[in-house]
Amino acid sequence: MMVMSREAIFRDLGHPKLRHARESSEPLLTPYRMGDIDLPNRVIMAPLTRMRANPDDHVPTILQAEYYAQRASAGLIVAEATAISPEGFGWADTPGLWSEEQVRGWGRVTDAVHAAGGRIIAQLWHTGAMSHPDLRDGVQPVSASDVDPLQFSVTRTGRKPTVTPRPLTKDDIRATVADFGRAARNASVAGFDGIQILANYLYLISQFLNAATNLRTDEYGGSLENRSRLLFEVVETVLNEVEAKRVGIKISPMHEGGAFRANDETLPITEYAVRKLNAYNLSHLLLMGNTTDFSGTPLEKLADDGMFRHFRPIYKGTLIANVNMYRERGNRLIAEGLADLIAFGRPYIANPDLVQRFAAGAPLAELDWETVYASGPHGYSDYPTYQPSQPTRS
């Protein structure tokens, strides 16, 4: 595996122009200290599920090590969502963090990223009701309650409608919380620079937060405090394994179809959780903007920059803005104080040298959608770095 150094790419792109860019005050290209980690720039690689793990044992591969190392010039890489346990696994060909083999596989990834000068954190994932019996040897998936989220699971044989899950017992909940702690410990052993708890979108923690999927009548259901209890038990257990300055969280209100259609409690539960998270002094909060049309929903005011304008005064720590980000918007959000760091997802698929392209004012390559969820290096680790004399890949 050959990974060009940052300085080598600068030379290839024409150094007088790059020297001026590096010395400029462009917000995205300025350094930042996130918790205990010094970032050379504010360009974050967002977590991206790409389905390149070993399909049998969910071990990260050498190909994944190459892919992430190619993107090591990012201020920080947030690795793809990674299952904390066999019970939490719920998307075909994605990695785990519960076995020794998986830890060794991730160790090869973190070693490659560090050798290339980068920083990388793990994202801890329990899919809950988004899993499928086909992914669990016929076993029913679990959730807060027996409510089918009415989504689609990604299995080895394609997308299939979700099924009605089994409600977690209190003993199950304790075991699940412990699994998050074990996965956090495994992430440290694997050499990650920190972790991020996945607490949004359609997955288990969100299934507890969401009043439509959480119909429980015990201490994990009903009030805002009760529905967020699992979240904070997970946070506190993870903090027993990893110091707070290296632990972050991904959470935001959303509007999807089925049981995740925004309701009158979608925003209040997120506000409650984010306010309470301030007390933990975490390294960051990754906040997603709207991925769907918020018009006519209880989240309408959060469309576009509204998400960041609303939550910036609520969350006191480092805020990472994500979804539909491009260079100009990222610079503006930082300059206006609405975000500290900007996470780029789709641009990082086709542009492993995204930071260098921003610095050079170079055009961005377009991704090949047919290879996003596929296998092998094509459309994964074979996107070239930018050369001024060559056309970009289309």
Secondary structure, 3 states (H helix, E strand, C coil): CCCCCHHHHHHHHCHHHHHHHHCCCCHHHCCEEECCEEECCCEEECCCCCCCCCCCCCCCCHHHHHHHHHCCCCCEEEEEEEECCCCCCCECCCCECCCHHHHHHHHHHHHHHHHCCCCEEEEEECCHHHCCHHHCCCCCCEECCCCCCCCEEEECCEEEECCCCEECCHHHHHHHHHHHHHHHHHHHHCCCCCEEEECCCCCHHHHHHCCCCCCCCCCCCCCHHHHCHHHHHHHHHHHCCCCHHHEEEECCCCCCCHHHCCCCCHHHHHHHHHHHHHHHCCCEEEEECCCCCCCCCCCHHHCCCHHHHHHCCCCCCCEEEECCCCHHHHHHHHHCCCCCEEEECHHHHHCCCHHHHHHHCCCCCCCCHHHCCCCCCCCCCCCCCCCCCCCCCC
